[in-house]
């Protein structure tokens, strides 16, 4: 992976001159662009992101960069270029405007030194980009094509003025010198290898969330397959536990000091990310393997292999074989899906119990977490009055906003029901058994909000709730806070319940309900 390292400033004019004349160049479409070295913190692969509703289309989402919340923007969209399919060459250039902002580019080219004489700051030579976004042009020289120099502040200011305003109010104390290193292992895959019955297997590193020891207690789940050991609680989440030895019909062994649980995740279509704990004999190492050592699974093994083994890696001149397992195929097994459903049901029961048994602590925030379009959102437990299933019939009300699903009589009280997806400009989904209505108190008015599913109640220190980057006025008003659970690789957007409906909208709804 391409990487820029930052070291302390030596405070010499020589260093300043070198940095000022260096540019990180990259491709977007068929054109070459550049940022000044000073404006670049680092270059990373495209990370997992959290979608943020009510924001400009250029925002891909929020990512966790070593504990910091990082907005990721699509440079193609900002420049008005057509969308392109994702590729291995794409990278995020993390820019520094007083606060970090990531910009997705098609390909990083190089760091180049450009003498001032090669830079035309008044050039009339233009490509497909608005000249207001340019600082100038590095003219063609030594066989190199023209490179358009983008102004990072203007790029951010294009759709995200508040991000720039907030950044300029902060001081940046470190004036940095950078080095660009080309990672020769950029095309390699990383695998977590482990042993089962003295045979070596592996999962893609991206599928492994963490590795933990076996707990002392596992809650058994009745009427499940033999290889489903039960449920354990890990970081406020119920986790189905699967014995891989039993799943693969291997002889059983006693749990020992080497036994580990691989927490494996997968993001399935139209569903939030799911997690399963897989019990293995021993975790060996993280391997870095090149595609040229991967072989297809022999046809004789594919007869009984339901896709669990994706390929076999030949290491150490073929003396060491590692079978790489597919997390997706494992999650598709009916027994594991049933275990996940039981975990979800138990989690929902726990939420109901938590609502009925609230505790008070000024230093602890209690949040009800729910899913919407495969993303996690939350509201404070004090805002939630109850959680109920969607009734078979909702009384439609004519001439009301599209996000109003109708009215419902809940134990003698008529209240409006709002589709949270539509409210946030998210496409509607097909109804499912996991959908729920969260009844909340919006400015002293009971209002129901339809969500895709309710996940859990979490208790966290108030200090863990931080301000989210200001990405739009609507977003900042409705979801201006975020919980960044770094160890769990989770980012939960916290809603400001009073801002979910305006005073005029509430007044109109009350008139309809009367």
C-alpha positions as CSV (number, residue, x, y, z in Angstrom):
1,X,0.0,0.0,0.0
2,X,1.3,3.4,-0.9
3,X,2.0,5.4,2.3
4,X,3.2,8.8,3.3
5,X,5.1,9.0,6.5
6,X,5.2,12.1,8.6
7,X,8.2,13.2,10.7
8,X,8.9,16.2,12.8
9,X,9.8,19.5,11.2
10,X,13.4,20.4,11.3
11,X,12.6,24.1,10.9
12,X,15.1,24.7,8.2
13,X,14.6,26.7,5.0
14,X,15.9,23.7,3.0
15,X,13.2,21.4,4.3
16,X,10.6,24.1,3.6
17,X,11.7,24.5,0.0
18,X,11.7,20.8,-0.6
19,X,8.2,20.3,0.9
20,X,6.8,23.3,-0.9
21,X,8.0,22.1,-4.3
22,X,6.8,18.5,-3.9
23,X,3.4,17.3,-5.1
24,X,1.5,14.0,-4.6
25,X,0.1,13.3,-8.1
26,X,-2.8,11.0,-8.9
27,X,-5.3,10.1,-11.7
28,X,-9.0,10.8,-11.8
29,X,-10.4,9.6,-15.0
30,X,-8.0,10.3,-17.9
31,X,-6.5,13.3,-16.3
32,X,-3.6,13.8,-13.8
33,X,-3.9,16.0,-10.7
34,X,-1.8,16.9,-7.8
35,X,-1.9,18.1,-4.2
36,X,0.9,19.9,-2.4
37,X,2.8,17.6,-0.2
38,X,2.1,19.8,2.8
39,X,-1.7,19.2,2.4
40,X,-1.4,15.4,2.5
41,X,-1.2,13.4,5.7
42,X,-1.2,9.8,4.3
43,X,-2.6,7.5,1.6
44,X,-4.7,4.5,2.5
45,X,-6.9,1.9,0.9
46,X,-10.6,2.7,0.9
47,X,-11.8,1.7,4.4
48,X,-15.2,0.5,5.5
49,X,-17.5,3.5,5.9
50,X,-20.7,4.4,7.6
51,X,-23.4,6.1,5.4
52,X,-24.6,9.5,6.6
53,X,-28.2,10.5,5.5
54,X,-29.1,14.1,4.6
55,X,-25.6,14.9,3.2
56,X,-24.3,15.8,-0.3
57,X,-23.8,13.0,-2.7
58,X,-20.1,13.5,-2.7
59,X,-19.9,12.1,0.8
60,X,-19.1,8.3,0.7
61,X,-19.4,8.1,4.5
62,X,-17.5,8.2,7.8
63,X,-14.5,6.0,8.5
64,X,-12.5,5.2,11.6
65,X,-8.8,6.2,11.1
66,X,-6.9,5.2,14.2
67,X,-9.6,6.4,16.5
68,X,-10.5,9.6,14.6
69,X,-13.7,10.1,12.7
70,X,-12.7,10.6,9.0
71,X,-15.1,11.9,6.4
72,X,-14.5,10.2,3.0
73,X,-15.4,12.2,-0.1
74,X,-15.6,11.0,-3.7
75,X,-13.3,13.4,-5.7
76,X,-15.0,12.3,-9.0
77,X,-18.3,13.6,-7.8
78,X,-16.8,16.9,-6.5
79,X,-15.1,17.4,-9.9
80,X,-18.3,16.7,-11.8
81,X,-16.9,13.5,-13.4
82,X,-19.0,10.4,-14.1
83,X,-18.9,7.6,-11.6
84,X,-16.6,4.7,-12.1
85,X,-16.6,1.1,-10.9
86,X,-14.5,0.4,-7.8
87,X,-11.0,-0.9,-8.5
88,X,-8.0,-2.2,-6.6
89,X,-6.0,0.8,-7.7
90,X,-8.3,3.3,-5.9
91,X,-7.0,5.0,-2.8
92,X,-8.0,7.6,-0.3
93,X,-5.7,10.6,0.0
94,X,-6.1,11.9,3.6
95,X,-5.7,15.6,3.3
96,X,-4.9,18.1,6.1
97,X,-7.0,21.3,6.3
98,X,-6.7,21.6,10.0
99,X,-8.8,18.4,10.3
100,X,-8.4,15.2,8.3
101,X,-10.6,14.7,5.2
102,X,-10.2,11.7,2.9
103,X,-10.6,12.0,-0.9
104,X,-11.0,9.0,-3.1
105,X,-8.9,9.0,-6.3
106,X,-8.7,6.5,-9.1
107,X,-4.9,5.8,-8.8
108,X,-1.9,7.4,-7.0
109,X,0.9,8.1,-9.4
110,X,3.9,9.5,-7.7
111,X,5.5,12.2,-5.6
112,X,7.2,14.6,-8.0
113,X,9.5,17.6,-7.5
114,X,8.4,20.6,-9.6
115,X,10.5,23.6,-10.0
116,X,8.6,26.9,-9.7
117,X,9.4,27.6,-13.4
118,X,7.4,24.6,-14.4
119,X,4.2,25.8,-12.7
120,X,1.8,28.1,-14.6
121,X,-0.6,29.7,-12.1
122,X,-2.3,31.7,-14.8
123,X,-2.7,29.0,-17.3
124,X,-5.7,29.0,-19.7
125,X,-5.1,25.3,-20.5
126,X,-8.0,23.6,-18.9
127,X,-9.4,20.1,-18.7
128,X,-12.8,19.0,-17.5
129,X,-12.5,20.7,-14.1
130,X,-13.7,24.0,-12.9
131,X,-10.7,26.3,-12.9
132,X,-11.8,27.8,-9.5
133,X,-10.7,24.5,-8.0
134,X,-7.2,24.8,-9.4
135,X,-4.0,26.4,-8.0
136,X,-2.2,26.1,-11.3
137,X,-0.8,23.6,-13.7
138,X,2.5,21.8,-13.9
139,X,3.3,22.1,-17.6
140,X,4.3,19.1,-19.7
141,X,8.0,18.4,-19.4
142,X,10.4,15.4,-19.7
143,X,7.7,13.3,-21.3
144,X,5.3,13.9,-18.4
145,X,1.8,15.0,-19.2
146,X,0.2,18.2,-17.8
147,X,-0.7,17.9,-14.1
148,X,-3.5,20.1,-12.7
149,X,-2.9,21.3,-9.1
150,X,-6.0,21.1,-7.0
151,X,-6.6,23.5,-4.1
152,X,-7.6,21.2,-1.2
153,X,-9.5,23.9,0.6
154,X,-11.5,24.8,-2.5
155,X,-12.3,21.1,-3.1
156,X,-13.7,20.7,0.4
157,X,-15.4,24.1,0.3
158,X,-17.3,23.0,-2.9
159,X,-19.9,21.0,-1.0
160,X,-18.7,21.0,2.6
161,X,-18.2,24.6,3.7
162,X,-18.8,23.8,7.4
163,X,-16.0,21.2,7.5
164,X,-13.6,23.8,6.2
165,X,-15.0,26.5,8.6
166,X,-14.5,24.2,11.5
167,X,-11.0,23.2,10.4
168,X,-9.8,26.7,10.0
169,X,-10.9,27.5,13.5
170,X,-8.5,24.9,14.8
171,X,-4.7,25.4,15.0
172,X,-2.4,23.0,13.3
173,X,0.9,22.9,15.2
174,X,2.8,20.4,13.2
175,X,4.5,21.5,10.0
176,X,5.4,18.2,8.4
177,X,7.9,16.8,6.0
178,X,6.7,13.7,4.1
179,X,8.2,10.7,2.4
180,X,6.5,8.6,-0.2
181,X,7.1,4.9,-0.1
182,X,5.8,2.4,-2.7
183,X,4.7,-0.8,-1.0
184,X,5.9,-3.6,-3.1
185,X,3.4,-6.0,-1.5
186,X,0.4,-3.8,-2.5
187,X,-1.3,-6.7,-4.4
188,X,-0.9,-9.2,-1.6
189,X,-3.8,-10.6,0.5
190,X,-3.6,-11.0,4.2
191,X,-5.0,-14.1,5.9
192,X,-5.4,-15.2,9.5
193,X,-4.3,-18.8,9.7
194,X,-5.3,-21.3,12.3
195,X,-5.2,-25.1,13.0
196,X,-7.9,-27.7,13.1
197,X,-6.8,-31.3,13.7
198,X,-3.2,-30.3,12.7
199,X,-4.5,-29.0,9.3
200,X,-4.0,-25.3,8.5
201,X,-6.9,-23.1,7.4
202,X,-7.4,-19.4,7.1
203,X,-9.8,-16.6,6.7
204,X,-9.3,-13.3,4.9
205,X,-8.1,-10.8,7.4
206,X,-10.9,-8.4,6.4
207,X,-13.5,-11.0,7.6
208,X,-11.9,-11.4,11.1
209,X,-13.0,-8.8,13.6
210,X,-11.0,-10.1,16.6
211,X,-9.6,-13.2,18.3
212,X,-10.6,-14.0,21.9
213,X,-10.1,-16.8,24.4
214,X,-12.9,-19.3,25.2
215,X,-15.1,-17.9,28.0
216,X,-15.9,-19.9,31.1
217,X,-19.6,-20.0,30.4
218,X,-21.6,-20.5,27.2
219,X,-25.4,-20.2,27.2
220,X,-26.8,-23.3,25.5
221,X,-29.5,-22.8,22.8
222,X,-32.1,-25.6,22.7
223,X,-33.0,-27.3,19.5
224,X,-29.9,-26.3,17.5
225,X,-27.4,-28.3,15.5
226,X,-24.6,-30.1,17.4
227,X,-21.9,-27.7,16.2
228,X,-23.8,-24.7,17.6
229,X,-22.3,-24.5,21.1
230,X,-24.6,-21.6,22.2
231,X,-24.4,-17.9,22.8
232,X,-21.8,-15.7,24.5
233,X,-21.8,-12.0,25.3
234,X,-18.9,-10.1,23.7
235,X,-18.7,-6.3,23.8
236,X,-22.5,-5.8,24.4
237,X,-23.3,-8.1,21.6
238,X,-24.7,-11.7,21.7
239,X,-22.5,-14.0,19.6
240,X,-23.4,-17.4,18.3
241,X,-20.5,-19.9,18.9
242,X,-19.7,-22.6,16.3
243,X,-17.4,-25.5,16.9
244,X,-15.5,-25.8,13.6
245,X,-14.3,-29.3,14.5
246,X,-17.9,-30.5,14.8
247,X,-18.9,-28.6,11.7
248,X,-16.1,-30.3,9.7
249,X,-16.9,-33.7,11.3
250,X,-13.5,-34.0,13.0
251,X,-12.8,-35.7,16.3
252,X,-13.5,-33.6,19.3
253,X,-10.8,-32.4,21.7
254,X,-10.8,-30.7,25.1
255,X,-10.5,-27.0,25.3
256,X,-7.0,-25.9,26.3
257,X,-4.8,-22.8,26.6
258,X,-4.4,-22.7,22.8
259,X,-8.1,-22.8,22.0
260,X,-9.3,-19.5,20.5
261,X,-12.5,-18.0,19.1
262,X,-12.2,-16.2,15.7
263,X,-14.9,-13.5,15.6
264,X,-15.9,-13.5,11.9
265,X,-18.2,-11.0,10.2
266,X,-20.0,-10.7,7.0
267,X,-22.1,-7.9,5.5
268,X,-24.9,-9.5,3.6
269,X,-27.2,-7.7,1.1
270,X,-30.1,-5.9,2.8
271,X,-29.0,-6.8,6.2
272,X,-26.7,-5.4,8.9
273,X,-23.3,-6.9,9.5
274,X,-23.5,-10.3,11.2
275,X,-21.0,-11.9,13.6
276,X,-20.2,-15.5,14.5
277,X,-17.6,-16.9,16.9
278,X,-15.7,-19.9,15.4
279,X,-13.8,-22.2,17.9
280,X,-10.5,-23.3,16.5
281,X,-7.6,-25.3,18.0
282,X,-5.0,-22.7,17.7
283,X,-4.3,-19.4,15.8
284,X,-1.0,-19.4,14.0
285,X,-0.2,-16.1,12.3
286,X,-1.2,-13.4,9.8
287,X,0.0,-14.4,6.4
288,X,0.6,-12.2,3.4
289,X,0.1,-14.2,0.2
290,X,0.3,-13.3,-3.4
291,X,-2.3,-14.3,-5.9
292,X,0.2,-16.5,-7.7
293,X,0.3,-19.0,-4.9
294,X,-3.5,-19.5,-4.8
295,X,-5.0,-22.6,-6.5
296,X,-8.6,-23.5,-7.2
297,X,-10.0,-26.2,-5.0
298,X,-9.4,-29.7,-6.6
299,X,-12.6,-31.0,-8.3
300,X,-12.5,-34.1,-6.1
301,X,-12.9,-32.0,-3.0
302,X,-15.6,-29.8,-4.5
303,X,-18.2,-32.6,-4.3
304,X,-18.5,-32.3,-0.5
305,X,-17.4,-28.7,-0.3
306,X,-20.4,-26.3,-0.4
307,X,-18.2,-23.4,-1.1
308,X,-16.7,-23.3,2.4
309,X,-13.2,-23.6,0.9
310,X,-12.5,-20.8,-1.6
311,X,-9.0,-21.8,-2.6
312,X,-5.8,-23.4,-1.4
313,X,-2.5,-21.5,-0.9
314,X,0.8,-23.2,-1.7
315,X,3.5,-21.9,0.7
316,X,7.1,-22.7,1.2
317,X,7.5,-24.3,-2.2
318,X,4.4,-26.3,-1.9
319,X,5.4,-27.9,1.4
320,X,2.8,-26.0,3.3
321,X,-0.9,-26.0,2.2
322,X,-3.4,-23.6,3.6
323,X,-7.1,-24.0,2.9
324,X,-8.8,-20.5,2.7
325,X,-12.4,-20.6,4.0
326,X,-15.3,-18.5,2.8
327,X,-17.0,-16.6,5.6
328,X,-20.0,-16.0,3.2
329,X,-20.5,-19.7,2.6
330,X,-20.3,-20.5,6.3
331,X,-22.9,-17.8,7.1
332,X,-25.2,-19.3,4.4
333,X,-25.6,-22.6,6.4
334,X,-29.1,-22.9,7.6
335,X,-28.0,-23.9,11.2
336,X,-25.8,-20.8,11.5
337,X,-28.5,-18.6,10.2
338,X,-30.9,-20.0,12.7
339,X,-28.4,-19.4,15.5
340,X,-28.0,-15.8,14.3
341,X,-31.8,-15.4,14.4
342,X,-31.9,-16.7,18.0
343,X,-29.2,-14.3,19.0
344,X,-31.2,-11.4,17.4
345,X,-34.4,-12.5,19.2
346,X,-32.5,-12.7,22.6
347,X,-30.9,-9.3,21.9
348,X,-34.4,-7.8,21.3
349,X,-35.7,-9.3,24.5
350,X,-32.8,-7.7,26.3
351,X,-33.7,-4.3,24.9
352,X,-37.3,-4.6,26.2
353,X,-35.9,-5.6,29.6
354,X,-33.5,-2.6,29.6
355,X,-36.3,-0.2,28.7
356,X,-38.3,-1.4,31.7
357,X,-35.3,-1.4,34.1
358,X,-33.5,1.9,33.4
359,X,-30.7,3.0,35.7
360,X,-29.6,6.5,36.3
361,X,-26.0,7.6,36.1
362,X,-24.9,11.1,34.9
363,X,-21.6,9.8,33.6
364,X,-23.1,6.9,31.7
365,X,-25.1,7.2,28.5
366,X,-27.7,4.6,27.7
367,X,-28.4,4.3,24.0
368,X,-31.0,2.2,22.1
369,X,-29.2,1.1,18.9
370,X,-31.2,0.2,15.8
371,X,-30.5,-0.5,12.1
372,X,-31.4,1.5,9.1
373,X,-30.1,0.6,5.6
374,X,-27.4,-1.7,7.2
375,X,-26.1,1.2,9.3
376,X,-26.3,1.7,13.1
377,X,-28.1,4.6,14.6
378,X,-29.1,5.3,18.2
379,X,-31.3,7.4,20.4
380,X,-31.0,8.0,24.2
381,X,-33.0,5.5,26.2
382,X,-34.8,8.5,27.8
383,X,-36.3,9.4,24.4
384,X,-37.8,5.9,23.9
385,X,-41.2,5.0,25.4
386,X,-41.6,1.6,24.0
387,X,-40.8,-0.7,21.0
388,X,-43.5,-2.5,19.2
389,X,-44.2,-4.6,16.1
390,X,-45.7,-3.0,13.0
391,X,-49.5,-3.6,13.0
392,X,-51.1,-5.3,10.1
393,X,-52.9,-2.1,9.2
394,X,-52.0,1.5,9.4
395,X,-54.6,4.1,8.8
396,X,-53.4,6.2,5.9
397,X,-53.9,9.9,6.1
398,X,-54.3,11.8,2.8
399,X,-52.4,14.9,1.9
400,X,-49.6,14.2,4.4
401,X,-45.8,14.1,3.7
402,X,-44.5,11.0,2.0
403,X,-42.6,9.9,5.2
404,X,-45.9,9.6,7.2
405,X,-46.9,5.9,6.9
406,X,-50.2,6.5,8.7
407,X,-51.8,6.6,12.1
408,X,-52.1,3.8,14.7
409,X,-54.1,3.5,17.9
410,X,-51.7,2.3,20.6
411,X,-53.6,1.4,23.7
412,X,-56.1,4.2,23.3
413,X,-53.6,6.8,22.0
414,X,-53.7,7.8,18.3
415,X,-50.2,8.6,17.1
416,X,-48.5,9.2,13.7
417,X,-46.1,6.5,12.4
418,X,-43.1,7.7,10.3
419,X,-40.9,5.7,8.0
420,X,-37.4,6.6,9.2
421,X,-36.0,5.5,5.8
422,X,-38.1,7.9,3.9
423,X,-37.5,10.7,6.4
424,X,-33.8,10.3,5.7
425,X,-34.2,10.1,1.9
426,X,-33.2,6.4,2.0
427,X,-35.0,4.0,-0.4
428,X,-37.8,2.0,1.1
429,X,-37.2,-1.7,1.7
430,X,-39.5,-4.7,1.7
431,X,-41.2,-5.4,4.9
432,X,-39.7,-8.0,7.2
433,X,-40.4,-9.6,10.6
434,X,-37.5,-7.7,12.1
435,X,-38.9,-4.3,11.4
436,X,-40.1,-2.4,14.5
437,X,-41.8,0.8,15.6
438,X,-39.8,2.8,18.1
439,X,-42.2,5.0,20.0
440,X,-40.4,8.2,21.0
441,X,-41.3,11.4,22.7
442,X,-40.7,14.1,20.1
443,X,-41.3,17.5,21.8
444,X,-43.9,15.9,24.2
445,X,-45.7,14.2,21.4
446,X,-45.8,10.4,21.1
447,X,-44.6,9.5,17.6
448,X,-43.7,6.1,16.1
449,X,-40.7,5.6,13.8
450,X,-40.3,2.5,11.7
451,X,-36.8,1.1,11.7
452,X,-35.3,-2.0,10.0
453,X,-34.5,-3.7,13.3
454,X,-33.6,-3.0,16.9
455,X,-30.2,-4.2,17.9
456,X,-29.4,-3.5,21.6
457,X,-29.1,-1.1,24.5
458,X,-25.5,0.0,25.1
459,X,-24.1,1.8,28.1
460,X,-21.1,3.9,27.5
461,X,-19.3,6.8,29.2
462,X,-20.7,10.2,28.2
463,X,-17.2,11.1,27.0
464,X,-17.4,8.5,24.2
465,X,-20.1,10.6,22.5
466,X,-18.3,13.0,20.2
467,X,-19.3,15.7,17.8
468,X,-19.7,14.4,14.2
469,X,-18.1,16.3,11.3
470,X,-20.5,19.0,10.1
471,X,-21.4,17.7,6.6
472,X,-24.7,19.5,6.0
473,X,-27.0,21.7,8.0
474,X,-29.7,18.9,8.1
475,X,-27.2,16.2,9.1
476,X,-25.7,18.4,11.8
477,X,-29.1,19.2,13.3
478,X,-30.5,15.7,13.3
479,X,-27.4,13.5,13.8
480,X,-24.7,15.8,15.0
481,X,-23.1,13.3,17.4
482,X,-21.4,10.0,16.9
483,X,-20.2,7.1,19.0
484,X,-16.9,5.7,17.7
485,X,-16.4,2.3,19.3
486,X,-12.8,1.8,18.1
487,X,-12.1,-1.7,19.5
488,X,-15.4,-3.0,18.0
489,X,-14.9,-1.2,14.7
490,X,-18.3,0.3,15.0
491,X,-19.5,3.8,14.4
492,X,-23.0,4.7,15.7
493,X,-24.7,7.9,14.7
494,X,-26.7,9.4,17.5
495,X,-30.0,11.1,16.6
496,X,-31.2,14.3,18.2
497,X,-34.9,13.3,18.7
498,X,-36.4,16.8,19.0
499,X,-35.0,17.6,15.6
500,X,-36.7,14.6,13.8
501,X,-39.8,16.7,13.3
502,X,-40.2,20.5,12.9
503,X,-42.8,22.4,15.0
504,X,-44.9,22.9,11.9
505,X,-44.8,19.2,11.0
506,X,-45.8,18.3,14.6
507,X,-48.7,20.8,14.5
508,X,-50.0,19.4,11.2
509,X,-49.8,15.8,12.5
510,X,-51.7,16.7,15.7
511,X,-54.4,18.3,13.6
512,X,-54.7,15.1,11.5
513,X,-54.8,12.9,14.6
514,X,-57.5,15.0,16.2
